[in-house]
Amino acid sequence: MSQRSPIIEFEDVSLHKAQRMSRRPRMNSELYDALKEKIHALGKTAIRLTIPEGTNPTTMKHRILRVAAELNIRVTIRKIPGGLLFGRSTDEDLQQAEEVVQQLQLARKPPRTTRRGTLQGADNAAYEGSATGELES
Protein backbone atom coordinates (compact mmCIF):
# COMPACT_ATOMS: atom_id res chain seq x y z
CA MET A 1 0.00 0.00 0.00
CA SER A 2 1.35 3.41 -0.93
CA GLN A 3 1.39 6.20 1.58
CA ARG A 4 -1.01 9.06 0.75
CA SER A 5 -0.08 12.69 1.22
CA PRO A 6 -2.35 14.74 3.46
CA ILE A 7 -5.14 16.64 1.73
CA ILE A 8 -4.98 19.60 4.11
CA GLU A 9 -1.79 21.61 4.34
CA PHE A 10 -0.82 23.74 7.32
CA GLU A 11 1.62 26.64 7.41
CA ASP A 12 2.85 28.73 10.33
CA VAL A 13 2.11 32.44 9.82
CA SER A 14 3.11 35.31 12.08
CA LEU A 15 0.26 36.93 14.00
CA HIS A 16 0.94 40.31 12.38
CA LYS A 17 0.77 38.80 8.88
CA ALA A 18 -2.42 36.90 9.74
CA GLN A 19 -4.13 40.10 10.89
CA ARG A 20 -3.12 41.89 7.69
CA MET A 21 -4.38 38.97 5.59
CA SER A 22 -7.77 38.88 7.31
CA ARG A 23 -8.37 42.63 6.96
CA ARG A 24 -7.21 42.91 3.39
CA PRO A 25 -9.83 42.76 0.63
CA ARG A 26 -9.97 39.51 -1.26
CA MET A 27 -8.61 40.83 -4.53
CA ASN A 28 -5.44 40.53 -6.55
CA SER A 29 -2.61 41.95 -4.42
CA GLU A 30 -1.20 43.89 -7.39
CA LEU A 31 -4.57 45.58 -7.96
CA TYR A 32 -4.92 46.28 -4.25
CA ASP A 33 -1.48 47.89 -4.05
CA ALA A 34 -2.09 49.93 -7.22
CA LEU A 35 -5.47 51.21 -5.97
CA LYS A 36 -4.00 52.00 -2.57
CA GLU A 37 -1.17 54.00 -4.17
CA LYS A 38 -3.47 55.89 -6.57
CA ILE A 39 -6.10 56.71 -3.94
CA HIS A 40 -3.48 57.83 -1.44
CA ALA A 41 -1.94 60.13 -4.09
CA LEU A 42 -5.27 61.74 -5.07
CA GLY A 43 -5.14 65.51 -4.93
CA LYS A 44 -7.09 67.93 -7.05
CA THR A 45 -7.13 65.54 -10.00
CA ALA A 46 -9.30 62.56 -10.83
CA ILE A 47 -8.21 59.16 -12.09
CA ARG A 48 -9.68 57.38 -15.09
CA LEU A 49 -9.66 53.62 -14.66
CA THR A 50 -10.18 51.50 -17.77
CA ILE A 51 -11.92 48.32 -16.71
CA PRO A 52 -10.61 45.09 -18.25
CA GLU A 53 -13.07 43.07 -20.30
CA GLY A 54 -14.98 40.61 -18.18
CA THR A 55 -14.81 42.77 -15.03
CA ASN A 56 -18.08 44.17 -13.76
CA PRO A 57 -17.93 47.97 -13.20
CA THR A 58 -19.90 47.60 -9.96
CA THR A 59 -17.35 45.10 -8.64
CA MET A 60 -14.51 47.49 -9.43
CA LYS A 61 -16.44 50.35 -7.81
CA HIS A 62 -16.79 48.36 -4.59
CA ARG A 63 -13.08 47.50 -4.66
CA ILE A 64 -12.18 51.18 -4.94
CA LEU A 65 -14.56 52.09 -2.12
CA ARG A 66 -13.15 49.37 0.12
CA VAL A 67 -9.53 50.48 -0.35
CA ALA A 68 -10.51 54.14 0.10
CA ALA A 69 -12.34 53.30 3.34
CA GLU A 70 -9.22 51.57 4.67
CA LEU A 71 -7.23 54.73 3.92
CA ASN A 72 -10.03 56.86 5.43
CA ILE A 73 -10.33 58.85 2.21
CA ARG A 74 -13.75 59.75 0.78
CA VAL A 75 -13.96 59.24 -2.96
CA THR A 76 -16.57 59.98 -5.59
CA ILE A 77 -16.90 57.45 -8.40
CA ARG A 78 -18.66 58.01 -11.71
CA LYS A 79 -19.27 55.59 -14.54
CA ILE A 80 -17.87 56.67 -17.88
CA PRO A 81 -17.77 54.77 -21.19
CA GLY A 82 -15.21 51.99 -20.86
CA GLY A 83 -14.42 52.51 -17.20
CA LEU A 84 -14.69 54.55 -14.05
CA LEU A 85 -13.62 58.03 -13.02
CA PHE A 86 -12.81 58.62 -9.37
CA GLY A 87 -11.35 61.36 -7.21
CA ARG A 88 -11.49 62.80 -3.71
CA SER A 89 -14.98 63.84 -2.69
CA THR A 90 -15.52 67.58 -2.54
CA ASP A 91 -17.94 69.34 -0.20
CA GLU A 92 -20.20 69.80 -3.23
CA ASP A 93 -20.18 66.03 -3.93
CA LEU A 94 -21.04 65.24 -0.31
CA GLN A 95 -23.87 67.79 -0.30
CA GLN A 96 -25.31 66.35 -3.51
CA ALA A 97 -25.13 62.83 -2.08
CA GLU A 98 -26.94 64.01 1.06
CA GLU A 99 -29.73 65.53 -1.05
CA VAL A 100 -30.14 62.32 -3.04
CA VAL A 101 -30.37 60.30 0.19
CA GLN A 102 -33.09 62.61 1.51
CA GLN A 103 -35.07 62.34 -1.74
CA LEU A 104 -34.84 58.56 -1.70
CA GLN A 105 -35.97 58.41 1.92
CA LEU A 106 -39.00 60.59 1.13
CA ALA A 107 -39.89 58.36 -1.83
CA ARG A 108 -39.81 55.27 0.39
CA LYS A 109 -42.30 56.53 2.96
CA PRO A 110 -44.90 53.85 3.69
CA PRO A 111 -48.44 54.45 2.38
CA ARG A 112 -51.04 55.92 4.73
CA THR A 113 -52.58 53.33 6.92
CA THR A 114 -56.26 53.24 7.81
CA ARG A 115 -58.24 51.67 10.54
CA ARG A 116 -58.93 48.02 10.05
CA GLY A 117 -61.90 47.38 7.80
CA THR A 118 -62.25 50.84 6.29
CA LEU A 119 -61.28 51.86 2.79
CA GLN A 120 -60.23 55.30 1.62
CA GLY A 121 -61.67 57.63 -1.03
CA ALA A 122 -63.99 56.49 -3.82
CA ASP A 123 -63.57 52.84 -2.92
CA ASN A 124 -65.10 53.55 0.47
CA ALA A 125 -68.23 55.14 -1.08
CA ALA A 126 -68.73 52.15 -3.39
CA TYR A 127 -68.34 49.78 -0.47
CA GLU A 128 -70.92 51.60 1.65
CA GLY A 129 -73.39 51.69 -1.25
CA SER A 130 -73.08 47.96 -1.87
CA ALA A 131 -73.87 47.21 1.77
CA THR A 132 -77.22 49.01 1.48
CA GLY A 133 -78.02 47.60 -1.93
CA GLU A 134 -77.78 51.01 -3.64
CA LEU A 135 -74.68 50.41 -5.76
CA GLU A 136 -74.77 52.32 -9.02
CA SER A 137 -73.58 50.65 -12.21
C-alpha positions as a Python dict, from the first residue, in 0.01 Angstrom:
ca = {
    (1, 'M'): (0, 0, 0),
    (2, 'S'): (135, 341, -93),
    (3, 'Q'): (139, 620, 158),
    (4, 'R'): (-101, 906, 75),
    (5, 'S'): (-8, 1269, 122),
    (6, 'P'): (-235, 1474, 346),
    (7, 'I'): (-514, 1664, 173),
    (8, 'I'): (-498, 1960, 411),
    (9, 'E'): (-179, 2161, 434),
    (10, 'F'): (-82, 2374, 732),
    (11, 'E'): (162, 2664, 741),
    (12, 'D'): (285, 2873, 1033),
    (13, 'V'): (211, 3244, 982),
    (14, 'S'): (311, 3531, 1208),
    (15, 'L'): (26, 3693, 1400),
    (16, 'H'): (94, 4031, 1238),
    (17, 'K'): (77, 3880, 888),
    (18, 'A'): (-242, 3690, 974),
    (19, 'Q'): (-413, 4010, 1089),
    (20, 'R'): (-312, 4189, 769),
    (21, 'M'): (-438, 3897, 559),
    (22, 'S'): (-777, 3888, 731),
    (23, 'R'): (-837, 4263, 696),
    (24, 'R'): (-721, 4291, 339),
    (25, 'P'): (-983, 4276, 63),
    (26, 'R'): (-997, 3951, -126),
    (27, 'M'): (-861, 4083, -453),
    (28, 'N'): (-544, 4053, -655),
    (29, 'S'): (-261, 4195, -442),
    (30, 'E'): (-120, 4389, -739),
    (31, 'L'): (-457, 4558, -796),
    (32, 'Y'): (-492, 4628, -425),
    (33, 'D'): (-148, 4789, -405),
    (34, 'A'): (-209, 4993, -722),
    (35, 'L'): (-547, 5121, -597),
    (36, 'K'): (-400, 5200, -257),
    (37, 'E'): (-117, 5400, -417),
    (38, 'K'): (-347, 5589, -657),
    (39, 'I'): (-610, 5671, -394),
    (40, 'H'): (-348, 5783, -144),
    (41, 'A'): (-194, 6013, -409),
    (42, 'L'): (-527, 6174, -507),
    (43, 'G'): (-514, 6551, -493),
    (44, 'K'): (-709, 6793, -705),
    (45, 'T'): (-713, 6554, -1000),
    (46, 'A'): (-930, 6256, -1083),
    (47, 'I'): (-821, 5916, -1209),
    (48, 'R'): (-968, 5738, -1509),
    (49, 'L'): (-966, 5362, -1466),
    (50, 'T'): (-1018, 5150, -1777),
    (51, 'I'): (-1192, 4832, -1671),
    (52, 'P'): (-1061, 4509, -1825),
    (53, 'E'): (-1307, 4307, -2030),
    (54, 'G'): (-1498, 4061, -1818),
    (55, 'T'): (-1481, 4277, -1503),
    (56, 'N'): (-1808, 4417, -1376),
    (57, 'P'): (-1793, 4797, -1320),
    (58, 'T'): (-1990, 4760, -996),
    (59, 'T'): (-1735, 4510, -864),
    (60, 'M'): (-1451, 4749, -943),
    (61, 'K'): (-1644, 5035, -781),
    (62, 'H'): (-1679, 4836, -459),
    (63, 'R'): (-1308, 4750, -466),
    (64, 'I'): (-1218, 5118, -494),
    (65, 'L'): (-1456, 5209, -212),
    (66, 'R'): (-1315, 4937, 12),
    (67, 'V'): (-953, 5048, -35),
    (68, 'A'): (-1051, 5414, 10),
    (69, 'A'): (-1234, 5330, 334),
    (70, 'E'): (-922, 5157, 467),
    (71, 'L'): (-723, 5473, 392),
    (72, 'N'): (-1003, 5686, 543),
    (73, 'I'): (-1033, 5885, 221),
    (74, 'R'): (-1375, 5975, 78),
    (75, 'V'): (-1396, 5924, -296),
    (76, 'T'): (-1657, 5998, -559),
    (77, 'I'): (-1690, 5745, -840),
    (78, 'R'): (-1866, 5801, -1171),
    (79, 'K'): (-1927, 5559, -1454),
    (80, 'I'): (-1787, 5667, -1788),
    (81, 'P'): (-1777, 5477, -2119),
    (82, 'G'): (-1521, 5199, -2086),
    (83, 'G'): (-1442, 5251, -1720),
    (84, 'L'): (-1469, 5455, -1405),
    (85, 'L'): (-1362, 5803, -1302),
    (86, 'F'): (-1281, 5862, -937),
    (87, 'G'): (-1135, 6136, -721),
    (88, 'R'): (-1149, 6280, -371),
    (89, 'S'): (-1498, 6384, -269),
    (90, 'T'): (-1552, 6758, -254),
    (91, 'D'): (-1794, 6934, -20),
    (92, 'E'): (-2020, 6980, -323),
    (93, 'D'): (-2018, 6603, -393),
    (94, 'L'): (-2104, 6524, -31),
    (95, 'Q'): (-2387, 6779, -30),
    (96, 'Q'): (-2531, 6635, -351),
    (97, 'A'): (-2513, 6283, -208),
    (98, 'E'): (-2694, 6401, 106),
    (99, 'E'): (-2973, 6553, -105),
    (100, 'V'): (-3014, 6232, -304),
    (101, 'V'): (-3037, 6030, 19),
    (102, 'Q'): (-3309, 6261, 151),
    (103, 'Q'): (-3507, 6234, -174),
    (104, 'L'): (-3484, 5856, -170),
    (105, 'Q'): (-3597, 5841, 192),
    (106, 'L'): (-3900, 6059, 113),
    (107, 'A'): (-3989, 5836, -183),
    (108, 'R'): (-3981, 5527, 39),
    (109, 'K'): (-4230, 5653, 296),
    (110, 'P'): (-4490, 5385, 369),
    (111, 'P'): (-4844, 5445, 238),
    (112, 'R'): (-5104, 5592, 473),
    (113, 'T'): (-5258, 5333, 692),
    (114, 'T'): (-5626, 5324, 781),
    (115, 'R'): (-5824, 5167, 1054),
    (116, 'R'): (-5893, 4802, 1005),
    (117, 'G'): (-6190, 4738, 780),
    (118, 'T'): (-6225, 5084, 629),
    (119, 'L'): (-6128, 5186, 279),
    (120, 'Q'): (-6023, 5530, 162),
    (121, 'G'): (-6167, 5763, -103),
    (122, 'A'): (-6399, 5649, -382),
    (123, 'D'): (-6357, 5284, -292),
    (124, 'N'): (-6510, 5355, 47),
    (125, 'A'): (-6823, 5514, -108),
    (126, 'A'): (-6873, 5215, -339),
    (127, 'Y'): (-6834, 4978, -47),
    (128, 'E'): (-7092, 5160, 165),
    (129, 'G'): (-7339, 5169, -125),
    (130, 'S'): (-7308, 4796, -187),
    (131, 'A'): (-7387, 4721, 177),
    (132, 'T'): (-7722, 4901, 148),
    (133, 'G'): (-7802, 4760, -193),
    (134, 'E'): (-7778, 5101, -364),
    (135, 'L'): (-7468, 5041, -576),
    (136, 'E'): (-7477, 5232, -902),
    (137, 'S'): (-7358, 5065, -1221),
}
